[in-house]
Amino acid sequence: MHADGAGTKSILAYLYWKETGDTSVWNGIAQDAVVMNLDDLLCVGIYNNIVFNSTIDRNKNLITATVLEHIINGTQKFFDLMKSHGINIHYLGGETADVGDVVRTIAVNGTMMVRWPRKKVISNEKIQAGDVIVGLASFGQATYETEYNSGIGSNGLTSARHDMLDKSYAANYKESYDTSLADEVVYIGKNRISNVKGILSPTRTFAPVVKKILENHFDHIHGMIHCSGGGQTKCLKYIPENVRVVKDHLFKPPAIFKEIQDASGADNREMYQVFNMGCRLEVYTDMTTAQSVIDTAVSFHIDAQIIGRVETNEQKELVIRNAGEEMRFYP
């Protein structure tokens, strides 16, 4: 069982919708809420026969029934797409609540449940020194995507929103932020949302890729990490004790992350702690299997490469080396 959602990305959709009138933006939020559940389940080996319940809380005075229609239909459309790749997710409906006293605009969340053979569960306990890490890119256009994906995912978007969008959003859309925040941290950027639409790219799922990988190489997949909350440091929560993870060949971060960094002034350490930086799934395996994992991803037009390795160490440690800079992280 897993519960998650689109987070504050729904506020970006709200702002875009209010400025443009384009209700189709809510289809992406539906996908975000599903994928943040689905891709976490992928990491324990699950990719089929899943049931999903949505939980949508809205302020009905601001969020119309048309918006709900797009979210609900967008959810089913995504499930239909996954079914065409052999990933069956059954939509059981869920809760749609009008709770304006609680929610300023809208919160889009969901819960997934599945029964799965214990012998087919990946627990990450097999991650060991000598493993290599295959990274799958979060950006580009996969064969099952209809447009280019910036790679942003659904994490770090509260800070990105305020750092990138200009002060007029504070004046015109007070419902879009916590008014107890200090003015100097609220909408301090220089952009209109229509100029930075990359922050609304729907979160890519890796389900079609992982299904093939696990069907062909289950015994050689020692672990998987979904680089969502915690960005490139997420692995510290799930790797075994007494290993060091070294990432010294990550993808060059796609443009959206440079835009966020330029707007926020964040250093590299903070960026890698918050955002996926272009790599949102890590597969821990042996060197022989790594090439097959890469080939499978590439067959879906998803960039993949060996981004690092696992070493013996006295304590859990993560080392990220990028452009001559070395960053060390601990649990």
C-alpha positions in Angstrom: 0.0 0.0 0.0 1.2 3.5 -0.9 -0.2 7.0 -0.5 1.1 10.1 -2.2 0.1 13.0 -4.4 0.9 15.9 -6.7 1.8 18.2 -3.8 2.0 21.9 -4.4 2.4 21.3 -8.2 -1.4 21.7 -8.2 -0.9 25.4 -7.4 1.2 25.8 -10.5 -1.6 24.2 -12.5 -4.1 26.5 -10.8 -2.1 29.6 -11.7 -1.6 28.5 -15.3 -5.3 27.7 -15.7 -6.4 31.0 -14.2 -4.1 32.9 -16.6 -4.7 30.9 -19.8 -8.1 29.2 -19.3 -6.5 26.0 -20.4 -8.1 23.2 -18.4 -6.0 20.5 -20.0 -3.2 21.4 -17.6 -5.1 19.4 -14.9 -4.5 16.2 -16.9 -0.8 16.5 -15.9 -1.7 16.9 -12.2 -3.7 13.7 -12.4 -0.6 11.9 -13.8 1.6 13.4 -11.1 -0.6 12.1 -8.3 -0.6 8.6 -9.8 3.1 8.4 -10.7 4.3 9.5 -7.3 2.6 6.4 -6.0 3.3 4.0 -8.9 7.0 4.7 -9.3 7.6 4.2 -5.6 5.9 0.8 -5.9 8.1 0.0 -8.9 11.1 0.2 -6.6 9.9 -2.8 -4.5 9.2 -4.8 -7.7 5.5 -4.1 -8.3 4.2 -3.2 -11.7 0.8 -4.9 -12.2 -2.7 -5.7 -10.8 -2.8 -2.5 -8.8 -5.9 -0.7 -7.5 -6.0 3.0 -7.1 -8.3 5.3 -5.1 -8.1 9.1 -5.6 -8.6 11.7 -2.9 -9.3 15.2 -4.2 -10.0 18.0 -1.8 -11.1 21.4 -3.3 -12.4 24.8 -2.6 -15.5 24.6 -4.7 -15.7 28.4 -5.0 -12.4 28.5 -6.9 -12.1 25.0 -8.4 -14.9 24.2 -10.9 -16.5 20.9 -11.7 -14.7 21.1 -15.1 -11.4 20.9 -13.3 -12.5 17.8 -11.4 -13.6 16.3 -14.7 -10.2 16.7 -16.2 -8.4 15.2 -13.2 -10.7 12.2 -13.1 -10.7 11.6 -16.8 -7.0 12.3 -17.0 -6.4 9.6 -14.4 -8.3 7.1 -16.4 -6.5 8.1 -19.6 -3.2 7.5 -17.9 -4.3 4.0 -16.8 -5.5 3.2 -20.3 -2.0 4.1 -21.5 -0.3 1.9 -18.9 -2.7 -1.0 -19.8 -1.4 -0.8 -23.4 2.1 -1.6 -21.9 0.8 -4.5 -19.8 0.5 -2.5 -16.5 -3.0 -3.0 -15.2 -4.2 -0.3 -12.7 -7.8 -0.5 -11.7 -9.5 2.8 -10.8 -11.9 2.3 -7.9 -12.9 5.9 -7.7 -12.4 7.6 -4.3 -13.2 10.8 -2.4 -14.0 14.2 -3.9 -14.6 16.6 -1.0 -15.6 20.3 -1.0 -13.5 21.5 1.9 -12.8 25.2 1.4 -12.3 25.8 5.1 -9.4 23.4 4.9 -7.9 23.7 1.4 -7.2 27.0 -0.3 -7.4 25.7 -3.9 -7.0 21.9 -4.5 -5.1 18.9 -3.3 -4.8 15.9 -5.6 -3.7 12.7 -3.8 -4.2 9.0 -4.1 -3.6 5.6 -2.6 -2.5 2.4 -4.4 -2.9 -1.2 -3.1 -1.7 -4.5 -4.4 -1.1 -8.1 -3.5 2.3 -9.3 -4.7 4.3 -12.6 -4.3 6.8 -12.1 -1.5 9.5 -13.9 -3.5 9.1 -11.1 -6.1 9.7 -8.2 -3.8 12.8 -6.1 -4.0 13.9 -4.9 -0.6 17.3 -3.3 -1.4 18.9 -5.7 1.1 21.0 -7.1 -1.8 22.7 -3.8 -2.6 26.4 -4.5 -2.0 29.9 -3.3 -2.7 30.7 -3.9 -6.3 27.3 -3.0 -7.6 27.0 -0.3 -10.3 24.1 2.2 -10.5 22.2 2.6 -13.7 20.4 6.0 -13.8 17.3 6.6 -15.9 16.8 10.1 -17.2 13.7 12.1 -16.1 13.9 14.4 -19.2 13.4 13.9 -22.9 10.5 12.3 -24.7 9.8 8.6 -24.1 8.0 6.5 -26.7 4.9 6.7 -24.5 5.0 10.4 -24.0 3.3 12.9 -26.3 5.7 15.8 -25.8 9.2 16.7 -24.3 9.4 16.3 -20.6 11.5 18.8 -18.7 12.3 16.2 -16.0 11.0 18.3 -13.1 8.9 15.6 -11.4 6.8 16.6 -8.4 9.3 17.6 -5.8 10.7 21.0 -4.7 8.0 23.0 -6.4 7.1 25.2 -3.5 10.5 26.8 -3.5 10.7 26.7 -7.3 7.3 28.5 -7.6 8.2 31.3 -5.3 11.8 31.7 -6.7 10.7 31.8 -10.3 7.4 33.6 -10.5 7.0 37.4 -10.0 5.4 39.4 -7.2 2.2 40.0 -9.1 1.1 36.4 -8.2 1.1 37.4 -4.5 -1.2 40.3 -5.2 -3.6 38.6 -7.6 -3.7 35.1 -6.2 -3.5 35.2 -2.4 -5.2 31.8 -2.2 -2.1 30.3 -3.8 0.2 30.7 -0.9 0.5 30.8 2.9 -0.1 34.4 3.7 1.8 34.1 7.0 5.0 33.8 5.0 7.3 36.8 5.0 6.9 39.0 1.9 10.6 38.6 1.0 10.2 34.9 0.3 6.8 35.1 -1.6 6.9 35.1 -5.4 10.3 36.8 -5.7 11.2 35.8 -9.3 10.9 37.5 -12.6 8.7 35.1 -14.7 5.2 34.6 -15.8 4.1 31.0 -15.5 3.5 30.8 -19.3 7.2 31.5 -19.8 8.4 28.7 -17.5 5.8 26.0 -18.4 8.6 23.3 -18.0 7.8 23.3 -14.2 4.4 21.8 -15.2 5.8 18.8 -17.2 3.9 15.7 -15.9 6.0 13.4 -13.8 7.4 10.6 -16.0 6.6 7.1 -15.0 9.2 4.4 -15.6 6.7 1.6 -15.3 6.9 0.2 -18.9 10.7 0.1 -18.6 10.8 -1.4 -15.1 8.3 -4.1 -16.1 10.7 -5.3 -18.8 13.7 -5.1 -16.7 12.2 -7.1 -13.9 10.7 -9.7 -16.2 14.1 -10.3 -17.8 16.5 -9.7 -14.9 14.8 -9.9 -11.6 17.4 -12.0 -9.9 20.1 -9.5 -10.8 18.3 -6.4 -9.6 19.7 -5.7 -6.1 17.7 -2.5 -5.5 16.0 0.5 -7.0 15.6 4.1 -5.7 13.0 6.6 -6.9 14.7 9.9 -6.5 11.7 12.0 -5.5 11.7 13.6 -2.0 15.4 14.1 -1.1 16.4 14.3 -4.7 19.8 12.7 -5.4 20.2 12.0 -1.6 17.1 9.8 -1.4 19.3 6.7 -1.6 20.6 7.4 1.9 17.3 6.3 3.3 17.3 2.9 1.6 20.9 1.6 1.1 22.3 -0.9 3.6 24.7 0.0 6.4 28.4 0.0 5.8 28.3 1.1 2.2 29.3 4.2 0.3 27.4 5.3 -2.8 29.5 7.2 -5.3 27.8 9.1 -8.1 30.4 10.6 -10.3 28.8 10.3 -13.8 25.3 11.8 -13.4 23.5 13.3 -16.4 24.1 17.0 -17.2 21.1 18.6 -15.5 18.4 19.6 -18.0 17.6 23.3 -18.5 14.7 23.5 -16.0 17.1 23.0 -13.0 19.5 25.7 -14.2 16.5 28.1 -14.5 15.5 27.2 -10.9 19.1 27.6 -9.6 19.6 30.9 -11.4 16.4 32.2 -9.9 16.9 31.0 -6.4 20.7 31.4 -6.0 20.8 27.9 -4.4 24.2 26.2 -4.3 24.8 22.8 -5.9 24.5 21.0 -2.6 21.0 22.3 -2.0 19.9 21.6 -5.6 21.0 17.9 -5.4 19.3 17.5 -2.0 15.9 18.9 -3.3 15.7 18.0 -7.0 16.3 14.8 -9.1 18.6 16.9 -11.4 17.7 14.9 -14.4 17.9 11.4 -13.0 14.8 10.1 -11.2 15.3 6.3 -11.0 18.4 4.3 -9.9 18.8 0.6 -10.6 21.5 -1.2 -8.5 22.9 -4.2 -10.3 26.0 -6.0 -11.5 28.1 -4.8 -14.3 27.0 -7.6 -16.7 23.3 -6.8 -16.3 23.8 -3.0 -16.4 24.1 -2.9 -20.2 20.8 -4.8 -20.6 19.1 -2.3 -18.3 20.5 0.6 -20.3 19.4 -1.1 -23.6 15.9 -1.6 -22.3 15.6 2.1 -21.3 17.0 3.3 -24.6 14.4 1.1 -26.4 11.8 3.4 -24.9 13.9 6.5 -25.9 14.9 7.1 -22.3 18.5 8.0 -21.7 20.3 5.7 -19.3 23.9 5.3 -18.2 26.0 4.0 -15.3 26.0 7.0 -12.9 28.0 5.5 -10.1 28.9 2.5 -7.9 28.7 1.0 -4.4 31.8 0.7 -2.2 32.5 -0.8 1.2 32.6 1.9 4.0 32.4 2.1 7.7 29.1 4.0 7.6 26.4 5.0 5.2 27.7 7.7 2.9 26.9 9.4 -0.4 29.5 11.1 -2.5 28.4 13.2 -5.5 31.1 14.5 -7.8 30.0 17.0 -10.4 32.0 19.5 -12.5 35.0 19.3 -10.2 33.0 19.7 -7.0 32.7 16.9 -4.4 29.7 16.8 -2.1 29.4 14.3 0.8 26.1 13.4 2.5 25.2 11.3 5.5 21.9 10.0 7.0 
